[in-house]
Amino acid sequence: MAEVLLFHHAQGQTPGFIAFADELVYAGFSLGVMPAQQLAQTRPGAKGALFFSAAMPPSEFGGDWPEGVPLQIHMMEDDEWAEDDLPAARELVESVDRAELFLYPGNQHLFADSSLVDYDEQAAAQLKERVLAFLA
């Protein structure tokens, strides 16, 4: 699995550095979905977005989802923490051309984090397969 952690060079966050970062896929887990979604919706050049265990209505960030930006949302069906997020996820999938919502059986919130009690090995493996296919 590809890992990307981008640190700027000694010249700081130059326009070229930021342009490079603009071509990366935005992803977030739970609370991290908010900045990922905001960046995907508001910064030109996003190549895609991956949301895990959360989603916000597109109106939260000024309007519609950008055209041509693919999206995957992964949640558990009965996750109480994401109870309000599921309608937003469905709204996004209905309004975005290249969007998919994957619902996994269960009620764990951070089911893909192997260091937490919420971890669900089977669901996390399926999520990883789907994410890798999305990134390909």
C-alpha positions in Angstrom: 0.0 0.0 0.0 1.3 3.4 -0.9 2.0 5.8 1.9 2.4 9.5 1.4 3.5 12.0 4.0 4.6 15.2 2.3 7.0 17.6 4.0 8.0 20.8 2.4 11.6 21.7 1.5 13.8 24.4 3.0 12.1 27.0 0.8 8.8 26.4 2.6 5.4 25.9 1.1 6.1 27.3 -2.3 3.5 27.5 -5.1 5.1 24.4 -6.7 5.0 22.5 -3.5 1.4 23.3 -2.9 0.5 22.5 -6.6 2.1 19.1 -6.1 0.1 18.5 -2.9 -3.1 19.6 -4.8 -2.7 16.5 -6.9 -2.9 14.0 -4.0 -6.1 12.2 -2.9 -7.7 13.6 0.3 -8.6 11.1 3.0 -9.9 11.2 6.5 -11.0 9.0 9.4 -14.0 10.2 11.5 -13.2 13.8 12.6 -10.5 13.8 9.9 -13.1 13.6 7.2 -14.0 17.3 7.8 -10.7 18.7 6.6 -10.4 16.1 3.9 -13.9 16.9 2.6 -13.3 20.6 2.9 -10.0 20.4 0.9 -11.6 18.0 -1.7 -14.5 20.4 -2.2 -12.7 23.7 -2.1 -9.1 23.2 -3.5 -8.9 22.8 -7.3 -7.1 19.8 -8.6 -8.3 17.1 -6.2 -7.9 13.6 -7.7 -10.3 11.9 -5.3 -11.5 11.6 -1.7 -11.8 8.8 0.8 -14.0 9.1 3.8 -13.9 6.6 6.6 -16.7 6.5 9.3 -18.0 10.0 8.6 -19.4 12.4 5.9 -20.7 15.9 5.9 -23.4 17.4 3.6 -21.7 19.2 0.7 -23.4 22.5 1.8 -21.2 22.5 4.9 -18.3 23.6 2.6 -20.0 26.0 0.3 -22.0 24.0 -2.1 -21.7 21.2 -4.6 -19.1 18.5 -4.9 -16.6 19.3 -7.6 -17.3 17.7 -10.9 -15.0 14.8 -11.9 -13.7 14.2 -8.4 -14.3 10.5 -7.4 -15.4 9.7 -3.9 -15.5 6.6 -1.7 -17.2 6.5 1.7 -16.8 3.6 4.1 -19.0 3.2 7.2 -20.6 0.6 9.4 -24.3 0.2 9.1 -25.2 0.6 12.8 -22.4 3.0 13.9 -24.0 5.3 16.5 -21.2 7.8 16.2 -22.0 8.2 12.5 -25.8 8.2 12.8 -26.0 11.8 11.4 -23.4 11.2 8.9 -25.1 8.4 7.0 -27.8 10.6 5.5 -25.0 13.0 4.4 -23.1 10.1 2.9 -26.2 9.0 0.9 -26.8 12.6 -0.2 -23.2 12.8 -1.5 -23.5 9.4 -3.4 -26.7 10.5 -5.0 -25.3 13.8 -6.2 -21.8 12.8 -7.2 -21.3 11.0 -10.5 -18.3 8.9 -9.4 -19.2 8.1 -5.7 -19.6 4.9 -3.8 -20.9 4.2 -0.3 -19.8 1.0 1.3 -21.7 -0.1 4.4 -20.2 -2.9 6.5 -22.2 -5.0 8.9 -21.6 -3.9 12.5 -21.6 -0.9 14.8 -18.0 -0.1 15.3 -16.9 3.4 14.5 -13.1 3.2 13.9 -13.3 -0.4 12.5 -10.3 0.0 10.3 -7.8 1.0 13.1 -6.1 -2.2 14.2 -4.9 -0.6 17.4 -8.4 0.0 18.8 -11.1 -2.2 20.2 -13.4 -1.2 17.4 -11.2 -3.0 14.9 -13.0 -5.5 12.6 -10.4 -7.5 10.7 -12.8 -8.7 8.0 -14.3 -5.3 7.3 -10.9 -3.6 7.4 -9.5 -6.0 4.9 -12.4 -5.4 2.5 -12.1 -1.6 3.0 -8.3 -1.9 2.1 -9.1 -3.9 -1.1 -11.7 -1.3 -2.2 -9.4 1.6 -1.4 -6.5 0.1 -3.3 -8.8 -0.4 -6.3 -9.9 3.2 -6.0 -6.3 4.5 -5.9 -5.4 2.3 -8.9 
